[in-house]
Amino acid sequence: MSYSASAETIETLAANIGEVVYMDVAKWHLYLNDAKLHTLVAQRLYPMVEDDRISESEIAKVLQDIPIPLGAGRKQLPLMDLIPASCMGDLVRVLEDFKDKI
């Protein structure tokens, strides 16, 4: 499959993701747009949207492969480990809603 999404399409998806999904660090909510991760996440998840194979388990696999440096790089955690379960449901809904609009 070819994933030839326009930059505008990815940015729209990224904006939707960045406003809803956050990382929880010590009960602080850091939204993906504030962490400058929303575009990367959108780029990685867009193929699921395009192929209409959106599932929480597939999303989790993608997020598991995005390392997040902590403590100036002294540690790295997968993004999946920083996103609360409630946000996973929100992320699935964002992707499904976006799929319905394209």
HUTA-V776677 format. One record per backbone hydrogen bond with DSSP energy under -0.5 kcal/mol. NH is the residue of the N-H (numbers start at 1). CO is the residue of the C=O. E is the energy in kcal/mol with one decimal. If there is no record, write none. Layout:
((NH	CO	E) (NH	CO	E))
//
This chain:
((4	2	-0.9) (10	6	-2.2) (11	7	-2.6) (12	8	-2.1) (13	9	-2.3) (14	10	-3.0) (15	11	-2.4) (16	12	-2.0) (17	13	-2.5) (18	14	-3.2) (19	15	-1.4) (20	16	-0.6) (20	17	-1.2) (21	17	-2.8) (23	30	-2.8) (24	82	-3.1) (25	23	-0.7) (25	28	-2.4) (26	24	-0.5) (28	25	-1.8) (30	23	-2.8) (30	28	-0.7) (31	29	-0.7) (32	21	-2.5) (33	18	-1.2) (34	31	-0.5) (35	31	-1.9) (36	33	-0.8) (37	32	-2.8) (38	32	-1.1) (41	37	-2.4) (42	38	-2.2) (43	39	-2.7) (44	40	-2.0) (45	41	-2.2) (46	42	-2.1) (48	45	-1.2) (49	45	-1.3) (50	46	-2.8) (51	47	-2.1) (52	48	-0.5) (52	49	-0.9) (53	48	-2.5) (55	53	-0.5) (59	55	-2.5) (60	56	-2.5) (61	57	-1.6) (62	58	-1.8) (63	59	-2.7) (64	60	-1.9) (65	61	-0.8) (65	62	-1.0) (66	63	-1.3) (67	65	-0.7) (68	77	-3.0) (69	67	-0.5) (70	75	-3.3) (74	70	-0.6) (74	71	-1.3) (75	70	-2.0) (77	68	-2.2) (79	63	-0.7) (79	66	-2.6) (80	63	-1.2) (81	78	-1.5) (82	79	-1.8) (83	79	-0.9) (83	80	-0.6) (84	82	-0.6) (87	84	-0.8) (88	84	-1.2) (89	85	-1.4) (90	86	-1.5) (91	87	-2.7) (92	88	-2.3) (93	89	-2.1) (94	90	-2.4) (95	91	-2.4) (96	92	-2.6) (97	93	-2.9) (98	94	-2.4) (99	95	-2.4) (100	96	-1.9) (101	97	-1.1) (101	98	-0.6) (102	98	-1.2))
//
